[in-house]
Amino acid sequence: MRAKKFVVNTSHIPRLPVPPPLVGSEIGSFTEFTVTVRMPAIARRVIVENNFSSEINSSLENLATELPTGYVRPLGNDTGIDFSAWNKYLESYKNQRWVDVPWFFAETYFYRLILDITNYFRLGEWQGVDPFGLQKSQGLEASLDSSLLLCTQVNNWLENSQPDEESKQTALIALLHFALWGNRVDLSLWSAFEDDRSRFDIQSQLAHILVDDAPQVAKLLTNSQGGRIDFVVDNAGFELVCDLCLVDFLLNSGVINRVYLHLKPHPTFVSDATIKDVHSTIKFLAATSHQQVISFAQRLQQNIAAGRLILAEDYFWTSPLAFWEIPESLKNELAKANLIIIKGDANYRRLLGDRHWDFTTNIADIVSYLPVPMVALRTLKSEVAAGLKSEVIEQVAKSDSSWLTNGQWGVVQLVA
């Protein structure tokens, strides 16, 4: 059952009293299913997909076994830069079961433990080996046809020598929708391109967007007169290609002068993108036999070399901290942007502190701590939401009982 008691918010951010966090002991919840079923399956998949030693595999199996009913284990001193920080985070949860600690802590610590177990940070054979690398590479290779079509369309938009503001906004709305859906995008979206390659038919997807501020975002971007966008990235694979297509258009259409990509400093949440993933994605695309894709990859390489596309990382993004606990140095960096684009479900959960907000709560009152305008591009994969209209909630709940968690519904939420 959900706790009714609210936590006193001593920092006065967000503007509202902060509700309790999601935990795995909420019987019948997606949170419980994740901690007791999904996370053990992820640990066992790491065993199957890698050639780690029997000792490592045994430790991974022990982790999988202990998650449903066991207690949070300490972190080994694996020389990771964030080891001391994690020791501080762990202080509050010693001698507690995995299902009783806040879900966001449980997940982020679970992925950090996998790196500890697989010797990701230690000198030796397994140092720097991404335990989720196979899934990332397979996802990228499987989506090459979709990447070709999307890159071709971006090239066509950019080749329009003097696109007017309306044309730029049309392209940006389309690219925001592609960035939203990411891995859900498939070739069925492109049926309209045969006759008119300036637009695409995504009516079924549009019907699944519960809040769609894409037109307002596109207008804000085209009125920004250059400036800077900060992009908090989510997944590697085709989703990252979609994000990079949006970045490519922003930089090469003259809408924006500089883009900062905020990436994870190490593998986490299976497919979250690192700086290494960005470089390997661009390298993979540049090595294809498709000129449209090669041109796209070359523009990205040129913008990185010119300092217009900045790849940044910070251990805050792999921590269990809520967004309102962001370090001052990183907050000051984000404050230099005209707009922050925040991608994905896990980043959205961090934005809301992974807490039991009423779904109709004004999201602007929660993210009041952010220094500049923000847009969240998020497909729903957890029981966390805000800024939804009650009639929209009622309607979607009638049509899809799993709407909060099945990844079939999305939001483009602007807080300006």
N, C-alpha and C positions, 0 to 999 in steps of 0.2 A: 504493500500500500504506500502511496505517496505521503511523506511527512507534511504536516500543515504548518509547522513552525517555520518562521522566516528568520534568517540570519541577519544580525545587525550589521549594516554596512558602514564601518567606521571611516572609510575613505571618501564617502559621499559620491562615489562613482561606481556604477551608474547612478542616475538620479533617483531610482526607485529602490525600495527594500529588496535585497537579493534573496531569492527563494533557495531552497535546498538543492544540492546536486543530485544528478541521476546516480543510482548505485545498482550493483548487480543483484542485490537481495530483493529487488522489487519483483515479486512473484508474477510470472507470466509476461514480463516486459521484454522488449527487444534487448534491453541492457543485460538482463539475466541470461538470455539466449547467447549473447555475444561472449560474456565472460565464461560461461559454462560449456558452450558448444563451439562457437566460431573461433575463439582464440586458441583452444586446444588443437583444433583442426589446422590452424595456420602454423602452429609450432611443428606439427607432424608433417605438414607439407614441406617445410624447410628441410626436414630430414630426407624426404623423398627426392627433392629437386637439387640437392647438393651432394658432394662427395666428402663430407666432413668425416672426421675420425669417429670410431665407435664410442669413444669417451664423450665427444661432443654430442653425438646422437643420443646417447643415454641420458645426458643432462637435459637435452631438449624434450625427451619423452617424460622425464620427471617433472619438468615444468608443465607440460600438457596435462599430466595426471593430477597435479596439485591444484590447478586453477578452479575446478568446480567447488571444492570443499576445503582446500588447504589455505595456508597463511602466506602472506607476502614475505618473500625471502630477501635477505640483504644483497646488495650489489657488490661484486668483487672489484678490487682496485685494479682495473684493466688498463690503466694509463689514459683513459678517455679524458678529454679536456673538461667534460661536465661531471666527472666523478664526484667531486666535493659538493657541487650543487645538488646532485641527486641524493647524497647523504643527508643534506638539509631537508629536501622534499620528503624523504622517507621518515624523518623524525615523528611526524604526526600519525604515521600509519603502522608503527611497529606492533607486532603481535596481533594484527588484524587480518581477517580473511579477505581474500581477493574480492569476494562478492559484497563486502561491507564497506570498502573504500570507494571514494568517488570514481565513477566510471572513466572519466577522462584521465585521472591519475592511473587507474588500472591499465588502460590501453597504452598510454605513452610509456609507462614503466615496463610493461610486457615487451614492447619492441626494443627498449633499451637493454633489457635482460637478454634478449636473443643475441644482440651484438656482443654482450659480455660473454655469453656461453660459447659463441662461435669464434671468439678471439679476434673480433673485427679490429680492435685497437692495438692488440699486442703484436710485438715483433714476431715474425714467423710466417709459416705457410699460409695462414688464413687472414693475415692482416689486409684490410681493405676489400675483402671479398664480400660483395653484396649478397646476403642470403636470399634476396628476392630477385636477383638479376635475371634469372631465366624467365620469370613471368613478365618482366619489363620488356625484354628483347622479343619474346614471342608476341606480345601485344603490339609492338611497333611493326614487326614484320607482317603480321596478319592484317594490318590496316593500311597497307601501302596503296591499294586502289583508292580508298577513301581519301588518303593524303594527296594523291595525284589530282583528284577532282577538286579538292578544296584549294590546293596551291594554284591550279589552273585558273580558278575563279578569282583568287586574290590578284594574280598576275593581270587578268583582264581588267579588274577594277583599277589597278595602278597604271595600266597602259592608256587609260582614258586621260589624255594629255592635260585637260583642264576641267576636272570634275567640279561641278558646282556643289554648294553646301548640301543641297538636298540629296545628290548622288552619294556624297560622302556619308551622310547620315543613314541612307538605305544600306550601304555596305557595312557600316558599323553595327547597325541593328542586327543584320544577318550574322556577323562575326561574333557578336555578344551571345546570340542564341547558340551558335556552334560551340563557343567556349563554355556555355552553360551545360549543354548536353554531353559534350566530350565523348566518352566511350559509347554512349547510346546512339551516336550518329551512325547511320549506315547508308548504303547506296540508295535506299528507298526515298531519301530526302531530295534526291537530285532529279526527279522526274521532270520537273518544269524547266530544267536547264536545256533540254533539247531545242526548245523554241525561243526561250528568253533567258540568256545566261546572266542577266543582271539580278534576277531574283530566284528564289527556290521555294518549293512547295513543302512547307513544314506545318501545315494546318493541324495535323494530329498532335504534333509536339507543342504548338502554340496553345492548344486546348489544355495542355497539362502544365502550363505555367500559372501558378496560383497568384503571383504578383509579378507584373511585367513592366518594369520601369525602363526597359531598353531604349525607347524613344527619347526619354528625358536624359538618359546617360549619353546617347549619341549627340544630342543637342549641346549638352554641357561640354563634351569633348571638342566638337567643331567650333565652339565659341571660346575655347581656351587659349587660342592664339599662341600655339607652341607650348612651352612649359614641360612639365614632367608628370609621368604616371608611375605609380608604384604598384606592382602586381604581386600579391601573395599567392604563390603557385601551389597547386594541389598535386595531381598525379602525372607520372610519366606516361609514355605510350601515345596513342592517338589524341588523348586529351591534351597532352603537352603540345602536340602539333597544332591543335585548334587554338590554344593560347598563343603560340608563336605566330600563327597567321594573323591574329588580332594585333599583336605587337608589330609585326611586319607592316601591316597596313597603316597603323598609327604613325610609325616612323617615316615611311616612304611616301605617304600621301601629304606630308607636311602638317598633319593635325597636331602632332606632338614632337618635341625636340629630343626627349630622352625618356627611356624606360628603365626602371630598376625592377629586376626579377628577384623576389625574396624566396630563397630555396632552402631546403633542409640541409643541415651540415652532415647528416649521415642517413642511411636508409631507415625508414620507419613506415608504419601503416601499410606495409607491403609495397605499394607502388608510388609512394610520394617521391617527387622529383628532387634530385640533388643537382649541384653544378655539373658534376660528372655526367649525369643523365642528359642535361641540356647539350653538352658538347657531343656526347655519343649519338644523340638524336640527330643533330645537325650533320654530323659526319656520316651517319647512315643515309640520310636523305641526299647528301651531296654525292654519294657513291652509287646512286641509282642510275638507271638508263633513261630516265625521263627528264627532258630538258626543263619542263615547267617546275618540277620539284628541285632540280639542281639550281635553277635561278633563284628560287626561294631560299634555299640553304646558303647560297653565296651572299645574298643580301643580309642575312642574319650574321654571317661571318664578318662581313664588312662593317656592320653596325657595332659588333662587339669590338672589332679592332679600332674603330673610330671613337670608342667611348660613348656611343649613343645608346647602346644596350649594355647595361651593367648587370652582372650576375653576382648577387650578394647572398650570404648565408649568416645565420645567427642561431645560437643554441636556444634562444627563446622559442623558436619554432618547433623544437623537439622536446620542450619542457612540458610539465603538467600544468603550467600557469594559465590563468584566464587572460584574455586580451587586456583587461584593465590593469593587470600586473606587469605590463610591458616595461622593460628597462628604459630609463629616461633617455639614454643615448639612442636607442632604436626609435623611440617615440619622436625624438627630435629629428631623426633622419626622415621618418615618414611625413613629418610636418612640412617638408620641403616640396611635397607633391601637390599637384592640382587635384588629383583624385587617387584614392587607393582602391584597387580591384582585389576583392578577397574571394578566392576560388575554393569550392568544395565543401563537403559536409563537415569534415573534422575542423577546418578553419572556421566554419560557421559556429560549430559547437564552442570553440575557444572564444569567439566573438561574444557569445551569450553566456560564457562561463560554464557551459554544459549543465544548465540548471532548469528547474521546472517552472519556467515562465508561463503565464497564461498565453496561449497562442495569439490572442488579440492584442497583447501588450504592444504599445507603440515602440517599434524597434529603435527609433531615434532617442527615446528616453533611456534605453539600455546602453547604446554605444555613444553616449554623450561625452565619453572620455576621449574619443578620437579627435585628432587635431585638424583634420581636413575632411572634405566629403568622401564618402565610401559607397561602393556598390558591391553587394554580395551576389555572386553567381553560384547557386547551390542546388544540387539535386538532393532531395530529402532521403536520408538513410539512417535517421535516428529520431527519437521522440523528443526533439528540441525544435522549437519554432517561435517566431514572434512576428508581429506586423501583418497578420492575416485577418481578413474580414470574417465575422461570424457566419455570414451567409455562405461564404466560400468554403469554410470548414464544414458546415452542415452538408453542403452539396457534395463535396469530394468524399466525405466519410460515408455517404450513402452509396456512392458508386464504387468505392475501393476501400475495404476495411484495413488494408495494409499501406495506406497512402503515405504514412509518416516514414516508412522504413524500406520500401521496395525499390526506391530509386527511379520511379516512374513519374514523379512530380517534381517541379522545380520552381525556383524564385529568382527574379532579377530585382533586388531590392536596393534602391538608392536612398541614402541619407545625405541630403545636401546641406 
